[in-house]
Amino acid sequence: MTGVDEGAVDLVRLIRGERLESVHRGHAVICDGRGEMVEAWGDPAALIYPRSACKMVQALPLVESGAGRDLTERQLAFACASHQGAAIHREMAAAWLADLGLAEADLRCGPQEPDDRPERDRLIRAHAEPCQLHNNCSGKHCGFLTLGRHLGAGPEYTEIDHPVQRAVRAAFDETCEFQSPAWGVDGCSAPNFTTRLDALGRAMGRFAAARADGDARARAMVRLRRAMGAAPELVAGERRACTDLMRAMSGEVAVKTGAEGVFVAIIPALERGIALKICDGGTRAAEATIATLLIRLGVLAAEAPVARTLTHGPIRSRRGLEAGRIEMAI
């Protein structure tokens, strides 16, 4: 079995005091609107699970099929979300399901304790259990149910041979221009298809270059990337890197994290796409690397608070003492 760390390079270093404490290695690519690789670090051919970083690709069949014709911009942002399970997310999922004449039990993502503290505390005070509306992928699953309704398909939409997942697989392979050799079960129980890192970057480049006067797929790409930039609080939530980065770039760039150290960016003004993978799955390192590459491309101001925090720190003790810093190796 080929390891994801083969060919990786140092991307992020953590310094405590004046001593190197840890190093995060990985791979990253920048691709243009034609899908050609512009820059790369590590092994562009690294085979990865994109996890939630590919949610805008998974949402393409929802939009280009016409199933999402009447969905609002905020619903499309929510379809691409890995959210906190806050009240705004729970209410959005519940309202979407109600519009479909469905209920929480029709979801297949599983319950999840919300990361949002106010919502978690509300559940504790009410002696209530978290439900599937709190699942960080509930928006994607609402989109799957909407597409399934449009296709006249059955309720088990996470099964690999279900028409919804066949449509997602086709859109994923076509957009990446790479036939996925394998798949695994994601945390939300939906299939997640492996791809090469450069293929994922190619897909992001295509999203960046898409135009509103293009074909159905291009128009779908434009709707989704604009929706993400317009409502980052639905894509992620408050005090999340995705939200803070998109706000710092005035919604002109769409960014999306994925579990186990994956991150992507869509930069329409430059017709550039970014994809990266941190081998050890570290979120802090993935956030630092995407911020560094956005600064490198000139779309994120280096002095922006989120940029300074993600790429430098400082790292503090629980009393607030400065204990270390982040150093970028690229």
Backbone bond lengths (Angstrom), bond angles and torsions (degrees), N, CA, C in turn:
res aa  C-N    CA-C-N  psi(-1)  N-CA   C-N-CA  omega(-1)  CA-C   N-CA-C  phi
1 M - - - 1.467 - - 1.522 109.37 -
2 T 1.320 117.15 124.15 1.452 121.61 -179.93 1.518 109.71 -75.47
3 G 1.334 116.15 130.00 1.453 120.49 -178.90 1.512 111.88 -83.18
4 V 1.338 116.23 149.38 1.456 120.86 179.53 1.522 111.29 -69.46
5 D 1.348 116.41 -14.94 1.466 119.64 -177.88 1.525 112.73 -85.59
6 E 1.329 118.29 -7.36 1.463 119.67 -179.49 1.522 110.41 -66.35
7 G 1.317 116.13 126.43 1.453 121.72 -179.66 1.511 114.74 79.67
8 A 1.324 117.19 5.27 1.463 120.47 -179.58 1.521 111.06 -70.88
9 V 1.316 115.50 157.11 1.472 121.78 177.34 1.519 108.93 -125.71
10 D 1.340 115.56 160.73 1.459 120.28 175.18 1.527 109.17 -64.38
11 L 1.318 116.52 130.03 1.461 121.39 177.32 1.528 111.80 -116.77
12 V 1.327 116.83 -41.16 1.463 121.11 -174.75 1.529 109.58 -136.76
13 R 1.341 115.45 136.63 1.467 121.32 176.01 1.526 109.23 -120.69
14 L 1.316 115.79 140.28 1.457 122.56 175.95 1.529 108.92 -108.04
15 I 1.329 115.10 124.34 1.461 121.85 -179.08 1.518 108.39 -110.82
16 R 1.336 117.17 126.50 1.466 121.63 173.74 1.520 107.20 -116.37
17 G 1.348 115.53 125.77 1.463 118.30 -168.65 1.515 106.99 65.55
18 E 1.298 116.98 -120.81 1.467 121.36 173.68 1.514 110.72 -122.16
19 R 1.340 116.37 22.82 1.462 120.65 -176.25 1.526 109.85 -116.29
20 L 1.326 115.27 138.37 1.456 120.84 175.32 1.522 109.48 -65.40
21 E 1.326 115.97 121.52 1.466 119.65 -177.95 1.523 112.52 -101.18
22 S 1.329 116.85 -38.93 1.457 119.03 179.73 1.515 110.25 -157.06
23 V 1.332 114.74 159.10 1.455 122.27 -179.61 1.523 108.10 -131.53
24 H 1.330 115.75 133.22 1.462 121.06 175.60 1.525 108.46 -108.04
25 R 1.320 115.64 125.06 1.459 121.81 -179.09 1.522 109.82 -108.81
26 G 1.319 115.59 155.49 1.450 117.81 179.99 1.502 113.45 -178.10
27 H 1.324 114.82 -160.19 1.458 123.56 -176.53 1.526 108.25 -136.00
28 A 1.315 117.25 149.00 1.462 121.47 176.81 1.518 109.46 -152.73
29 V 1.334 115.68 148.80 1.468 121.45 177.17 1.520 109.49 -139.27
30 I 1.325 114.81 150.04 1.462 122.72 168.82 1.520 106.53 -121.68
31 C 1.336 116.65 126.62 1.464 121.64 -178.56 1.524 110.14 -120.70
32 D 1.330 116.39 153.48 1.459 120.39 178.41 1.527 110.51 -92.59
33 G 1.330 115.40 -176.89 1.450 120.61 -175.47 1.514 114.84 -67.64
34 R 1.322 117.34 -17.33 1.462 121.00 175.92 1.521 111.61 -88.17
35 G 1.336 115.98 -4.50 1.450 120.45 -178.15 1.513 113.57 90.56
36 E 1.346 116.56 4.91 1.467 120.30 178.83 1.516 110.41 -81.73
37 M 1.322 116.51 142.37 1.453 121.67 -179.86 1.526 110.05 -76.69
38 V 1.336 116.86 129.94 1.453 123.03 -179.04 1.525 110.58 -98.91
39 E 1.336 116.54 -44.71 1.458 122.53 177.69 1.517 108.88 -142.88
40 A 1.331 115.58 154.49 1.462 119.31 178.83 1.523 110.57 -152.12
41 W 1.323 114.54 149.18 1.461 122.90 174.45 1.525 106.86 -130.86
42 G 1.310 117.03 136.05 1.454 119.26 -176.31 1.516 111.08 76.34
43 D 1.320 116.61 -144.77 1.465 122.62 -175.72 1.520 110.60 -106.78
44 P 1.332 118.60 107.61 1.467 120.46 179.59 1.527 113.18 -62.53
45 A 1.340 116.32 -22.40 1.466 120.14 -177.71 1.526 112.77 -88.24
46 A 1.336 117.36 5.82 1.464 120.37 179.39 1.528 109.63 -55.56
47 L 1.323 116.34 130.68 1.460 121.85 -179.47 1.521 108.33 -90.34
48 I 1.325 116.23 123.72 1.463 120.27 -174.15 1.527 111.07 -134.21
49 Y 1.327 115.38 162.55 1.451 121.70 161.79 1.523 106.33 -89.13
50 P 1.320 119.39 122.31 1.462 119.87 -179.96 1.516 113.28 -73.17
51 R 1.313 116.19 -15.68 1.455 123.01 -177.41 1.534 110.62 49.42
52 S 1.305 119.14 -138.62 1.470 120.24 -173.76 1.515 114.12 -75.05
53 A 1.324 117.95 -5.10 1.465 119.96 177.66 1.518 112.14 -66.18
54 C 1.322 118.21 -15.18 1.476 120.59 -178.17 1.522 112.70 -104.15
55 K 1.321 118.21 19.49 1.468 119.25 -174.96 1.522 113.06 -63.00
56 M 1.325 117.57 -30.81 1.471 118.13 177.62 1.531 110.66 -68.07
57 V 1.340 116.96 -28.70 1.466 120.30 175.05 1.526 109.73 -72.67
58 Q 1.331 116.55 -41.38 1.459 120.43 178.33 1.527 111.88 -63.78
59 A 1.330 116.33 -25.03 1.470 120.51 -179.96 1.519 113.02 -85.76
60 L 1.319 118.89 -8.38 1.461 120.42 -177.96 1.528 113.24 -57.20
61 P 1.343 120.50 -47.11 1.470 118.65 -179.68 1.524 113.00 -60.86
62 L 1.331 116.85 -31.97 1.455 121.06 177.94 1.526 110.58 -58.79
63 V 1.333 116.45 -41.65 1.461 120.74 -174.88 1.523 111.62 -86.80
64 E 1.335 117.37 -49.12 1.463 118.75 -172.55 1.522 112.89 -73.02
65 S 1.327 117.82 -19.39 1.466 120.60 177.66 1.525 112.72 -76.61
66 G 1.330 115.89 -16.31 1.453 120.05 -174.00 1.513 113.09 95.10
67 A 1.338 116.98 -8.73 1.469 120.16 179.76 1.525 111.62 -61.54
68 G 1.331 116.45 -32.35 1.458 120.57 -178.15 1.508 113.91 -100.15
69 R 1.320 116.96 21.14 1.471 120.91 -175.78 1.522 111.75 -56.33
70 D 1.333 117.41 -39.94 1.458 120.85 -175.41 1.523 113.25 -97.83
71 L 1.323 117.43 6.07 1.460 119.65 178.14 1.521 110.67 -72.96
72 T 1.317 115.97 146.25 1.459 120.60 178.04 1.522 110.03 -78.57
73 E 1.325 115.27 166.07 1.461 120.68 175.73 1.515 111.00 -59.18
74 R 1.325 116.87 -37.85 1.462 120.40 -179.55 1.530 111.10 -68.51
75 Q 1.322 117.38 -36.53 1.470 119.06 175.97 1.526 110.90 -65.15
76 L 1.324 117.55 -38.80 1.467 119.94 178.60 1.522 111.15 -66.10
77 A 1.331 117.18 -39.11 1.466 119.64 174.87 1.522 109.80 -60.57
78 F 1.335 115.94 -42.50 1.460 120.99 -178.48 1.528 111.45 -66.09
79 A 1.324 117.41 -31.02 1.465 121.05 177.28 1.522 111.32 -65.25
80 C 1.340 117.23 -21.37 1.466 122.12 -179.73 1.524 112.52 -100.68
81 A 1.323 117.02 12.00 1.461 120.90 -167.58 1.527 114.81 -86.77
82 S 1.336 113.59 149.29 1.467 123.46 159.89 1.526 104.17 -124.29
83 H 1.320 116.19 82.49 1.456 120.97 -164.47 1.530 113.71 -93.85
84 Q 1.328 114.19 178.26 1.463 122.85 -174.03 1.517 113.96 -87.04
85 G 1.341 116.16 -10.18 1.456 118.48 -173.21 1.515 112.24 74.79
86 A 1.340 116.88 24.97 1.463 121.64 178.11 1.527 109.93 -73.07
87 A 1.334 116.05 172.30 1.457 120.09 -179.84 1.522 111.20 -56.98
88 I 1.333 117.57 -39.54 1.464 120.82 -179.52 1.519 111.54 -61.58
89 H 1.335 116.52 -33.45 1.465 120.96 179.99 1.534 111.01 -79.60
90 R 1.319 115.82 -44.23 1.472 119.63 177.70 1.522 110.73 -59.09
91 E 1.322 116.95 -44.67 1.462 121.14 -178.45 1.530 111.48 -67.75
92 M 1.326 117.12 -37.93 1.461 120.37 177.94 1.527 110.70 -62.92
93 A 1.328 116.60 -45.28 1.465 120.15 179.83 1.524 111.07 -63.79
94 A 1.337 116.76 -43.57 1.464 120.47 -178.83 1.527 110.96 -63.50
95 A 1.346 116.95 -42.21 1.466 120.24 -179.50 1.521 111.22 -66.57
96 W 1.325 117.34 -39.69 1.467 121.17 179.82 1.532 109.59 -63.19
97 L 1.322 116.17 -46.54 1.463 119.58 178.98 1.529 111.04 -61.10
98 A 1.328 116.08 -40.78 1.466 119.23 178.91 1.523 111.26 -62.14
99 D 1.330 116.45 -38.34 1.467 120.17 177.22 1.531 111.18 -59.95
100 L 1.336 116.07 -31.28 1.462 121.62 -179.80 1.533 112.25 -86.00
101 G 1.335 116.02 -5.73 1.456 119.31 -174.52 1.511 111.91 74.10
102 L 1.341 116.22 25.07 1.458 121.86 -178.03 1.527 109.68 -116.96
103 A 1.327 115.86 178.22 1.462 121.60 -178.17 1.516 110.09 -137.16
104 E 1.322 115.40 175.05 1.468 121.78 -178.01 1.520 111.71 -54.24
105 A 1.316 117.79 -35.03 1.463 121.79 -178.54 1.520 112.70 -65.80
106 D 1.331 117.84 -17.44 1.457 120.78 179.39 1.527 112.73 -80.19
107 L 1.321 117.06 -13.15 1.461 120.85 174.62 1.521 109.75 -72.06
108 R 1.319 116.46 155.56 1.461 122.00 178.80 1.535 111.00 -126.75
109 C 1.357 115.86 23.80 1.469 119.11 -177.05 1.523 113.10 -92.45
110 G 1.329 118.14 -17.86 1.450 121.33 -179.55 1.522 112.09 87.27
111 P 1.343 117.52 152.52 1.463 120.96 179.06 1.526 111.32 -73.14
112 Q 1.322 115.98 154.31 1.453 121.16 179.52 1.522 109.23 -150.12
113 E 1.326 116.57 133.78 1.463 119.75 175.36 1.525 108.82 -65.01
114 P 1.325 117.87 129.15 1.466 119.22 -176.99 1.521 112.30 -66.72
115 D 1.335 115.74 142.60 1.459 120.73 173.40 1.526 110.95 -78.60
116 D 1.318 116.77 -19.58 1.456 121.01 178.32 1.528 109.43 -71.07
117 R 1.326 116.51 120.65 1.472 119.84 -174.50 1.520 113.79 -65.57
118 P 1.348 119.09 -44.78 1.471 117.11 177.96 1.521 113.26 -57.84
119 E 1.320 117.74 -39.79 1.466 120.36 179.40 1.522 110.86 -70.30
120 R 1.324 116.28 -39.97 1.471 119.38 176.88 1.529 110.14 -61.12
121 D 1.340 116.36 -44.64 1.459 120.27 -179.71 1.529 111.39 -65.25
122 R 1.337 117.04 -35.97 1.464 120.19 177.18 1.520 110.99 -61.38
123 L 1.316 116.35 -42.11 1.460 120.37 178.84 1.525 111.17 -63.76
124 I 1.325 116.41 -41.52 1.462 120.29 -179.80 1.522 110.38 -63.38
125 R 1.337 116.23 -45.90 1.473 119.74 -179.36 1.522 111.38 -63.05
126 A 1.327 116.18 -34.14 1.465 120.67 -178.53 1.528 112.30 -86.69
127 H 1.333 117.02 0.44 1.467 121.14 -175.64 1.527 110.12 53.51
128 A 1.337 114.86 40.41 1.465 121.38 -177.52 1.528 110.27 -109.51
129 E 1.318 115.22 156.42 1.454 121.48 178.88 1.527 110.36 -98.12
130 P 1.335 117.99 147.02 1.469 119.42 172.87 1.524 109.98 -64.08
131 C 1.321 115.89 153.18 1.456 120.55 -178.76 1.527 110.03 -129.34
132 Q 1.311 116.02 -173.98 1.463 120.13 -176.94 1.533 112.88 -68.34
133 L 1.323 117.50 -22.00 1.464 119.51 175.79 1.519 110.98 -62.44
134 H 1.331 116.64 -27.93 1.469 121.62 179.67 1.526 112.42 -80.96
135 N 1.312 117.32 -14.55 1.465 119.59 -178.49 1.522 109.83 -57.64
136 N 1.307 117.53 134.66 1.466 120.89 -175.20 1.521 112.63 -63.23
137 C 1.321 117.54 -14.90 1.464 121.73 178.60 1.526 112.88 -105.85
138 S 1.329 118.61 14.13 1.469 119.52 -175.53 1.519 112.17 -61.49
139 G 1.338 117.97 -30.95 1.459 120.34 177.89 1.517 111.96 -65.89
140 K 1.330 116.14 -44.28 1.462 120.13 177.06 1.526 110.16 -59.62
141 H 1.322 116.33 -39.99 1.456 120.10 -177.81 1.524 112.00 -72.13
142 C 1.335 117.52 -31.91 1.469 119.38 171.68 1.532 109.70 -62.02
143 G 1.335 115.73 -39.60 1.462 119.85 176.18 1.518 111.80 -63.63
144 F 1.335 116.86 -41.71 1.458 120.41 177.61 1.542 110.89 -60.70
145 L 1.331 116.57 -42.94 1.459 119.99 179.56 1.528 111.22 -64.52
146 T 1.329 116.39 -37.74 1.461 120.33 178.40 1.526 110.73 -65.18
147 L 1.334 116.26 -43.39 1.461 120.24 177.59 1.522 110.36 -65.54
148 G 1.327 117.01 -42.21 1.461 120.28 178.74 1.517 112.17 -59.95
149 R 1.332 116.74 -39.94 1.469 120.77 177.15 1.528 109.99 -62.17
150 H 1.333 116.31 -43.35 1.463 121.80 179.97 1.533 111.14 -62.73
151 L 1.335 116.73 -36.58 1.459 121.51 -178.26 1.526 112.49 -84.54
152 G 1.311 117.14 -7.08 1.455 120.19 -177.43 1.517 112.41 68.35
153 A 1.335 116.57 31.08 1.464 121.88 -174.89 1.527 111.00 -95.51
154 G 1.330 115.52 167.48 1.450 122.46 -177.77 1.516 113.55 -73.86
155 P 1.344 116.63 178.07 1.464 121.55 -171.69 1.527 115.40 -78.78
156 E 1.333 118.35 -17.19 1.473 119.93 -174.48 1.521 109.93 -89.77
157 Y 1.311 114.91 67.15 1.469 121.92 -169.95 1.524 114.44 -73.70
158 T 1.333 119.22 -8.45 1.470 120.10 177.89 1.528 112.78 -90.25
159 E 1.314 117.69 -6.05 1.462 119.63 179.77 1.527 109.97 -70.16
160 I 1.313 116.48 142.25 1.464 122.11 -170.95 1.525 112.65 -61.50
161 D 1.326 117.94 -29.63 1.461 120.29 -178.41 1.534 112.70 -97.61
162 H 1.326 117.59 8.56 1.465 121.32 178.30 1.528 109.40 -71.41
163 P 1.334 118.61 145.29 1.471 120.16 179.77 1.522 114.38 -53.41
164 V 1.332 117.93 -33.88 1.470 119.88 177.68 1.515 110.60 -63.05
165 Q 1.324 117.00 -46.86 1.469 119.25 -177.81 1.528 112.00 -73.73
166 R 1.329 117.31 -28.03 1.461 118.62 173.46 1.530 110.37 -65.56
167 A 1.329 116.40 -39.48 1.467 120.19 177.80 1.524 110.94 -66.86
168 V 1.324 116.66 -40.64 1.473 120.48 178.23 1.521 110.33 -63.94
169 R 1.319 116.84 -44.51 1.467 120.76 179.89 1.530 110.67 -60.30
170 A 1.323 117.17 -43.89 1.468 120.47 -179.65 1.521 110.52 -63.03
171 A 1.329 117.77 -45.77 1.466 121.19 179.90 1.521 110.97 -63.77
172 F 1.319 116.67 -38.79 1.464 121.41 -178.83 1.528 110.75 -65.27
173 D 1.323 116.81 -50.18 1.468 120.36 -179.01 1.529 111.52 -64.77
174 E 1.326 116.52 -40.49 1.461 119.90 -178.33 1.528 111.67 -68.61
175 T 1.320 117.05 -41.29 1.459 120.50 -177.92 1.525 111.25 -70.78
176 C 1.324 116.01 -38.03 1.468 120.63 177.34 1.530 112.24 -78.86
177 E 1.330 116.70 -15.86 1.463 122.21 -173.16 1.529 110.58 52.93
178 F 1.318 114.11 46.79 1.460 121.50 -179.18 1.517 107.16 -157.09
179 Q 1.323 116.24 128.42 1.454 120.32 -179.78 1.521 109.17 -82.55
180 S 1.317 116.06 114.93 1.459 120.71 -178.51 1.524 110.84 -61.12
181 P 1.348 116.95 128.94 1.463 119.54 -178.01 1.525 114.18 -85.86
182 A 1.331 117.75 -10.18 1.462 119.50 -174.44 1.525 109.54 -162.40
183 W 1.313 115.03 169.11 1.462 119.73 175.71 1.517 109.17 -147.20
184 G 1.315 115.01 159.29 1.457 121.50 176.58 1.517 109.01 -136.82
185 V 1.326 116.27 169.81 1.458 121.13 179.13 1.524 108.61 -88.86
186 D 1.319 116.42 123.58 1.454 121.37 179.33 1.526 109.97 -76.82
187 G 1.335 116.17 173.49 1.460 120.48 -178.89 1.515 113.01 -61.67
188 C 1.333 117.07 -25.67 1.465 121.94 179.68 1.516 112.19 -92.57
189 S 1.320 117.26 8.76 1.469 124.85 176.87 1.522 114.82 80.08
190 A 1.337 118.20 -1.50 1.468 120.66 176.01 1.528 109.92 -84.88
191 P 1.328 118.00 155.25 1.469 119.86 175.81 1.526 111.19 -64.77
192 N 1.332 115.95 144.57 1.457 121.63 173.71 1.525 106.47 -128.28
193 F 1.326 116.60 121.57 1.452 122.36 -170.85 1.533 110.99 -94.25
194 T 1.317 116.26 132.88 1.460 119.83 178.35 1.522 110.47 -70.72
195 T 1.319 115.05 153.86 1.455 120.89 175.16 1.514 109.06 -156.44
196 R 1.309 116.64 167.34 1.458 120.80 173.62 1.526 108.71 -77.91
197 L 1.336 115.81 149.12 1.454 119.44 179.94 1.520 111.33 -60.00
198 D 1.340 117.46 -41.95 1.464 118.89 -179.85 1.522 111.51 -66.79
199 A 1.332 117.70 -28.52 1.458 120.71 176.39 1.525 110.84 -69.63
200 L 1.333 116.68 -38.54 1.458 120.37 175.88 1.532 110.20 -65.66
201 G 1.337 116.57 -40.93 1.458 120.27 175.13 1.514 111.89 -62.37
202 R 1.345 116.50 -37.81 1.463 121.24 177.26 1.527 110.42 -60.77
203 A 1.337 116.52 -43.16 1.459 120.34 178.49 1.523 111.04 -61.47
204 M 1.344 117.07 -41.35 1.458 120.07 179.61 1.530 110.93 -66.81
205 G 1.321 116.73 -36.87 1.459 120.20 175.87 1.512 111.62 -62.66
206 R 1.327 116.79 -39.34 1.459 121.29 178.24 1.533 110.99 -66.58
207 F 1.319 117.06 -39.30 1.463 120.49 174.31 1.530 110.21 -59.88
208 A 1.328 116.04 -41.40 1.465 120.33 -177.64 1.518 112.19 -66.38
209 A 1.326 117.02 -36.12 1.467 121.48 -175.97 1.523 113.28 -87.36
210 A 1.325 118.24 -10.58 1.465 121.51 -177.26 1.524 110.76 -61.08
211 R 1.328 115.93 145.82 1.456 121.83 -178.64 1.535 110.44 -124.44
212 A 1.324 115.51 149.16 1.463 121.23 -175.88 1.517 112.92 -65.97
213 D 1.340 118.04 -18.72 1.461 120.70 178.28 1.529 111.90 -98.79
214 G 1.342 116.55 16.71 1.458 121.06 179.82 1.519 112.40 -87.42
215 D 1.327 115.84 -161.16 1.459 120.77 179.89 1.528 110.14 -75.79
216 A 1.327 116.36 -177.63 1.463 120.91 -174.63 1.522 111.79 -59.02
217 R 1.323 116.84 -39.46 1.465 118.86 179.84 1.521 111.25 -68.10
218 A 1.325 117.43 -43.19 1.463 120.24 179.12 1.526 110.48 -61.60
219 R 1.332 116.69 -42.71 1.459 119.79 179.10 1.522 111.07 -63.84
220 A 1.329 116.70 -37.65 1.459 120.40 177.46 1.531 110.55 -65.09
221 M 1.329 116.92 -41.85 1.459 120.49 178.00 1.521 111.81 -60.04
222 V 1.335 115.54 -42.26 1.466 119.82 179.92 1.524 110.85 -64.41
223 R 1.328 116.99 -45.34 1.467 119.98 179.66 1.526 111.20 -59.28
224 L 1.321 116.94 -42.74 1.455 120.42 -175.96 1.526 111.95 -71.06
225 R 1.330 117.65 -44.92 1.464 118.43 -178.34 1.526 110.66 -67.18
226 R 1.349 117.94 -36.86 1.458 120.46 177.55 1.520 110.99 -66.70
227 A 1.315 116.87 -40.28 1.459 120.69 179.50 1.522 110.94 -62.27
228 M 1.319 117.37 -42.24 1.456 120.65 179.30 1.526 110.88 -61.54
229 G 1.333 116.93 -46.40 1.451 120.55 -178.78 1.514 113.11 -66.94
230 A 1.334 116.91 -29.16 1.456 121.19 -177.35 1.523 112.90 -80.90
231 A 1.323 118.53 -24.06 1.468 121.25 -176.29 1.526 111.30 -137.53
232 P 1.337 117.79 61.88 1.462 119.75 -178.32 1.523 113.64 -63.34
233 E 1.348 116.60 -24.48 1.461 119.44 178.59 1.516 111.46 -66.60
234 L 1.337 117.21 -23.50 1.459 120.45 175.46 1.518 111.39 -86.84
235 V 1.325 117.39 -30.59 1.468 121.47 178.92 1.526 110.82 -69.16
236 A 1.320 117.08 -35.14 1.462 120.55 -176.81 1.530 111.11 -133.19
237 G 1.326 116.57 -71.31 1.461 120.88 -177.01 1.506 109.82 139.80
238 E 1.305 116.38 176.02 1.456 120.24 -178.42 1.528 110.67 -71.74
239 R 1.342 113.49 147.42 1.478 122.30 179.67 1.528 111.85 59.59
240 R 1.320 116.19 35.00 1.454 122.10 174.18 1.517 109.04 -114.58
241 A 1.326 117.00 146.94 1.462 121.04 -177.48 1.527 111.70 -59.92
242 C 1.334 117.46 -43.01 1.468 119.62 179.95 1.519 110.68 -57.24
243 T 1.315 116.54 -47.91 1.461 121.36 -178.80 1.524 111.08 -62.90
244 D 1.334 116.17 -49.52 1.462 120.16 -176.28 1.528 111.55 -64.86
245 L 1.321 116.96 -38.18 1.465 119.91 178.89 1.523 111.00 -67.13
246 M 1.331 117.88 -46.23 1.463 119.16 -178.97 1.523 110.86 -64.59
247 R 1.323 117.62 -38.15 1.457 119.82 176.87 1.524 111.25 -65.40
248 A 1.329 117.47 -39.63 1.460 120.81 179.87 1.517 111.78 -64.70
249 M 1.328 117.11 -24.44 1.463 121.65 178.63 1.522 111.28 -104.18
250 S 1.335 116.39 20.28 1.468 123.95 174.67 1.522 113.11 56.16
251 G 1.324 116.65 29.66 1.458 120.64 177.77 1.508 114.90 72.77
252 E 1.346 117.23 7.63 1.467 120.92 -177.91 1.525 112.28 -82.52
253 V 1.319 117.07 -13.46 1.465 122.97 178.38 1.516 107.90 -126.04
254 A 1.326 117.25 133.17 1.460 122.09 176.40 1.523 108.79 -99.30
255 V 1.321 116.99 128.67 1.461 121.49 177.06 1.521 108.62 -126.22
256 K 1.329 115.68 152.59 1.463 119.69 -177.51 1.518 110.20 -152.07
257 T 1.315 115.09 128.22 1.457 120.93 176.15 1.521 110.84 -88.76
258 G 1.312 115.44 160.59 1.452 122.69 172.06 1.512 109.16 -139.15
259 A 1.307 117.62 153.70 1.463 121.25 -179.36 1.524 111.12 -57.53
260 E 1.318 114.86 157.02 1.465 123.17 176.49 1.526 112.61 62.27
261 G 1.341 115.98 39.50 1.460 119.95 167.58 1.509 116.62 77.89
262 V 1.334 118.00 30.39 1.467 121.30 176.06 1.528 108.46 -104.39
263 F 1.333 116.86 144.62 1.461 121.49 175.80 1.519 108.23 -150.77
264 V 1.353 115.88 145.33 1.463 120.73 175.91 1.520 109.16 -134.73
265 A 1.336 115.23 161.55 1.460 121.60 174.28 1.516 109.47 -144.23
266 I 1.336 115.57 147.09 1.461 123.98 178.27 1.523 106.99 -122.78
267 I 1.349 117.25 118.33 1.460 122.08 -172.99 1.527 108.80 -121.54
268 P 1.337 117.91 87.48 1.470 120.55 -175.53 1.528 114.11 -60.22
269 A 1.329 118.94 -39.30 1.462 121.27 -175.59 1.522 112.11 -60.50
270 L 1.327 116.43 -30.16 1.467 121.51 -179.54 1.522 112.45 -105.33
271 E 1.336 116.32 -5.39 1.469 121.15 -171.98 1.529 110.26 51.47
272 R 1.321 114.03 54.24 1.459 121.20 -179.79 1.523 109.84 -129.29
273 G 1.336 114.62 145.03 1.447 121.64 173.21 1.508 110.07 -126.35
274 I 1.318 117.01 145.12 1.468 122.91 179.97 1.520 108.55 -121.99
275 A 1.331 116.15 141.57 1.463 121.33 170.32 1.520 107.95 -141.26
276 L 1.327 117.06 140.05 1.463 120.09 179.48 1.519 110.53 -147.22
277 K 1.319 114.34 157.36 1.456 122.13 177.91 1.518 109.29 -140.87
278 I 1.324 116.76 125.45 1.462 122.48 172.89 1.529 107.59 -92.87
279 C 1.307 116.36 124.48 1.474 119.80 -170.36 1.522 113.65 -61.75
280 D 1.346 117.11 -37.33 1.461 118.59 -178.53 1.519 112.96 -85.75
281 G 1.332 116.92 3.19 1.456 121.00 177.31 1.513 114.91 78.36
282 G 1.333 117.51 11.64 1.458 121.02 -174.77 1.521 113.65 -70.56
283 T 1.327 116.21 122.93 1.466 121.09 179.84 1.513 111.80 -66.86
284 R 1.344 117.58 -44.48 1.461 120.12 -178.91 1.515 111.22 -58.50
285 A 1.316 116.90 -40.80 1.465 120.39 -179.87 1.520 111.39 -69.07
286 A 1.332 117.44 -38.53 1.466 120.49 178.20 1.520 110.43 -64.25
287 E 1.333 117.20 -42.43 1.455 120.96 179.16 1.522 111.14 -65.27
288 A 1.325 116.84 -40.44 1.462 120.54 178.79 1.522 111.17 -64.34
289 T 1.318 116.58 -39.71 1.462 120.55 -177.14 1.523 111.75 -71.22
290 I 1.339 117.72 -43.07 1.471 118.29 179.58 1.525 110.01 -64.74
291 A 1.334 117.53 -38.98 1.464 119.89 178.49 1.522 110.67 -63.70
292 T 1.325 117.47 -41.21 1.462 121.53 179.25 1.523 111.35 -62.05
293 L 1.318 117.49 -42.62 1.463 120.54 -179.23 1.527 111.49 -70.58
294 L 1.314 117.57 -34.19 1.460 120.31 175.80 1.530 110.91 -66.74
295 I 1.321 116.28 -38.60 1.469 120.49 174.53 1.524 109.32 -64.05
296 R 1.314 116.58 -44.07 1.466 121.77 -179.32 1.530 111.71 -56.68
297 L 1.333 115.63 -37.39 1.459 120.47 -179.39 1.527 112.88 -85.20
298 G 1.314 117.28 -3.73 1.457 121.17 174.21 1.516 115.56 81.99
299 V 1.331 118.14 14.18 1.460 120.05 -179.59 1.525 112.59 -100.68
300 L 1.327 117.52 -10.28 1.464 123.11 175.90 1.515 107.79 -124.12
301 A 1.321 116.51 125.60 1.464 120.73 179.97 1.523 109.70 -69.84
302 A 1.320 116.45 129.54 1.458 120.85 -178.45 1.515 112.16 -61.03
303 E 1.356 116.42 -28.22 1.458 120.15 -178.63 1.526 113.30 -87.75
304 A 1.325 117.87 -2.65 1.467 119.92 177.32 1.521 109.46 -60.95
305 P 1.334 118.51 139.40 1.469 120.10 -177.33 1.525 113.96 -52.74
306 V 1.354 117.72 -42.73 1.461 119.24 -179.41 1.516 110.76 -66.10
307 A 1.347 117.61 -35.85 1.462 120.64 178.94 1.524 110.73 -65.92
308 R 1.335 116.91 -45.17 1.472 120.71 179.46 1.531 110.57 -62.90
309 T 1.322 116.06 -44.29 1.463 119.74 -178.07 1.522 111.60 -62.90
310 L 1.334 116.60 -46.08 1.464 119.82 -175.33 1.522 112.99 -73.17
311 T 1.317 118.34 -33.77 1.466 120.49 -173.40 1.521 114.13 -99.52
312 H 1.337 117.41 -14.00 1.469 119.88 -179.50 1.524 112.94 -128.39
313 G 1.291 117.94 -32.86 1.461 120.68 -173.17 1.523 109.12 99.32
314 P 1.338 119.16 -132.88 1.455 125.28 3.48 1.525 113.36 -75.49
315 I 1.325 116.01 164.73 1.457 123.08 170.94 1.525 106.78 -85.16
316 R 1.324 116.74 128.46 1.460 120.53 -175.77 1.524 111.85 -120.16
317 S 1.326 114.86 153.88 1.461 120.64 172.37 1.524 108.55 -74.37
318 R 1.309 117.21 172.31 1.460 120.09 -179.35 1.527 111.69 -69.15
319 R 1.331 117.91 -15.18 1.467 121.47 173.48 1.517 111.84 -89.02
320 G 1.342 116.58 -3.09 1.444 119.81 179.78 1.506 114.90 93.92
321 L 1.329 117.57 4.39 1.464 120.60 178.88 1.530 109.62 -73.61
322 E 1.323 116.80 140.72 1.460 120.34 176.59 1.524 109.31 -72.17
323 A 1.336 115.02 120.00 1.464 120.19 -174.87 1.508 113.63 -113.29
324 G 1.320 117.40 -21.29 1.461 119.46 -177.29 1.509 110.41 -175.03
325 R 1.329 114.15 -168.71 1.473 119.49 -177.32 1.526 109.56 -153.51
326 I 1.311 113.91 166.61 1.465 122.03 175.30 1.515 108.16 -100.23
327 E 1.316 117.48 136.76 1.448 122.84 172.97 1.518 109.23 -123.00
328 M 1.315 116.77 130.18 1.450 120.79 178.36 1.528 110.01 -88.49
329 A 1.327 115.12 137.65 1.474 120.40 -179.43 1.527 111.71 -96.69
330 I 1.327 117.16 2.38 1.460 120.64 179.06 1.519 109.68 -123.68
